[in-house]
């Protein structure tokens, strides 16, 4: 999947952009609008970005979980070398690792919810100044070409701001 990013001033063009892209064959779920004025976007009846697309919850939680798992493995290995070693079996080892991984993911999620998603952090200033970010998910080159054609011919108010090749939510 490829994600394309467009910025435009305000929220007044969101409905017409959404309608034209849906007429071009995109599903409503492939369009994600993000603005400081989310209430006005919802009044426009367009698909707004979810908290997972706006905040870095998944990314930070994933890496927090990996760090927690690593610490858990080290702690479980330490326990095996202590006087508890003879009592350590695989299930207890896995339980200790799981507890640390869970705590790391939870902590990472807490950190991530307070930060912009790492994919859209570069647009933070523009959004704060009143621009609306449109994130478009395309699954085929034909769909991408159709989106670019619609945006370049019918919506000159929106400027192309980049793309993410092989977009993934978590990484």
C-alpha positions in Angstrom: 0.0 0.0 0.0 1.2 3.5 -0.8 0.0 6.5 1.2 -0.1 9.9 -0.6 -0.2 13.2 1.4 -1.9 16.4 0.3 -2.3 19.7 2.2 -5.0 22.4 1.7 -6.0 25.5 3.5 -9.0 25.2 5.9 -11.7 22.5 5.7 -14.1 23.9 3.2 -12.8 21.8 0.3 -12.8 18.5 2.1 -16.3 17.4 1.0 -15.7 18.1 -2.7 -12.3 16.4 -2.6 -13.9 13.3 -0.9 -16.8 13.2 -3.4 -14.5 13.4 -6.4 -12.1 10.7 -5.1 -15.0 8.4 -4.3 -16.3 8.9 -7.8 -12.9 8.0 -9.1 -13.2 4.6 -7.4 -11.7 5.1 -3.9 -13.4 3.7 -0.9 -14.3 6.2 1.9 -11.9 4.2 4.2 -9.0 5.1 2.0 -9.4 8.8 2.7 -8.2 10.2 6.0 -8.6 13.9 6.7 -6.8 15.5 9.7 -7.2 19.1 10.8 -7.0 21.2 13.9 -10.7 21.8 13.3 -11.9 18.2 13.5 -15.5 19.3 14.3 -15.8 21.1 11.0 -14.5 18.0 9.2 -17.1 15.9 10.9 -19.8 18.4 9.9 -18.6 18.0 6.3 -19.3 14.3 6.7 -15.8 13.1 5.5 -13.7 10.3 6.8 -11.5 11.7 9.5 -8.2 10.3 10.7 -8.4 7.9 13.6 -6.4 8.3 16.9 -4.0 5.6 15.5 -3.3 7.7 12.4 -3.0 10.9 14.4 -1.0 9.7 17.4 2.1 7.5 17.6 0.4 4.9 19.8 1.0 1.8 17.8 4.6 2.6 16.7 5.7 3.6 20.3 3.8 0.7 21.8 5.4 -1.8 19.5 9.0 -0.6 20.2 8.2 -0.3 23.9 7.1 -3.9 23.8 10.2 -5.0 22.1 12.4 -3.2 24.6 10.3 -4.7 27.5 10.7 -8.2 26.0 14.5 -7.7 25.8 14.7 -6.5 29.4 12.4 -9.4 30.4 14.7 -12.0 28.8 17.7 -10.5 30.6 15.8 -10.5 33.9 14.6 -14.1 33.4 18.2 -15.1 32.6 19.4 -13.4 35.8 16.7 -15.3 37.8 18.0 -18.5 36.3 21.5 -17.8 37.7 20.1 -16.9 41.1 18.9 -19.2 43.9 15.6 -19.4 42.0 17.3 -21.1 39.1 16.4 -24.6 40.0 12.7 -23.6 40.2 12.7 -21.8 36.8 10.9 -23.7 34.0 10.0 -22.6 30.5 6.5 -21.4 31.6 7.9 -19.2 34.3 10.6 -17.9 32.0 7.9 -17.0 29.4 5.6 -15.5 32.0 8.4 -13.1 33.2 9.2 -12.1 29.6 5.5 -11.6 28.9 5.0 -9.3 31.9 8.0 -7.1 30.9 6.8 -7.0 27.3 3.3 -6.0 28.3 4.7 -3.3 30.6 7.0 -2.0 27.9 4.1 -1.9 25.3 1.9 -0.1 27.8 4.6 2.4 28.6 5.4 2.9 24.9 1.7 3.5 24.2 1.5 6.1 27.0 4.5 7.9 25.4 3.1 7.5 21.9 -0.3 8.9 22.7 1.3 12.2 23.5 3.2 12.5 20.2 2.2 13.0 16.6 2.3 9.8 14.5 5.8 9.4 13.1 4.4 9.3 9.6 2.8 12.8 9.8 5.0 14.6 12.3 6.5 16.7 9.4 3.0 18.2 8.9 2.5 19.3 12.5 3.2 23.0 11.9 1.0 23.2 8.8 -1.9 21.6 10.7 -1.4 24.0 13.6 -1.6 26.9 11.2 -5.0 25.8 9.9 -4.2 23.5 7.0 -6.0 20.2 6.5 -3.9 17.0 5.8 -5.4 14.4 3.4 -3.9 11.0 3.6 -4.8 8.8 0.7 -4.2 5.0 0.7 -3.8 3.5 -2.7 -3.4 -0.3 -3.4 -2.5 -0.4 -7.1 -0.6 1.7 -9.5 -3.8 2.3 -11.5 -5.5 3.6 -8.4 -2.6 5.9 -7.6 -2.6 7.3 -11.2 -6.3 8.0 -10.9 -5.9 9.8 -7.6 -3.0 11.9 -9.0 -5.1 12.8 -12.1 -8.1 13.8 -10.0 -6.1 15.9 -7.6 -3.9 17.5 -10.3 -6.9 18.5 -12.5 -9.8 19.2 -10.2 -8.2 20.2 -6.9 -5.4 22.6 -7.4 -6.1 24.0 -3.9 -4.4 20.9 -2.5 -0.7 20.6 -2.8 1.1 17.3 -3.0 3.4 16.9 0.0 4.9 13.5 -0.4 4.2 9.8 -0.2 5.2 6.7 1.9 6.1 3.7 -0.2 5.0 0.4 1.3 3.2 2.2 4.1 2.8 0.3 7.4 1.0 1.4 10.5 3.4 -0.1 13.1 6.8 0.7 11.8 
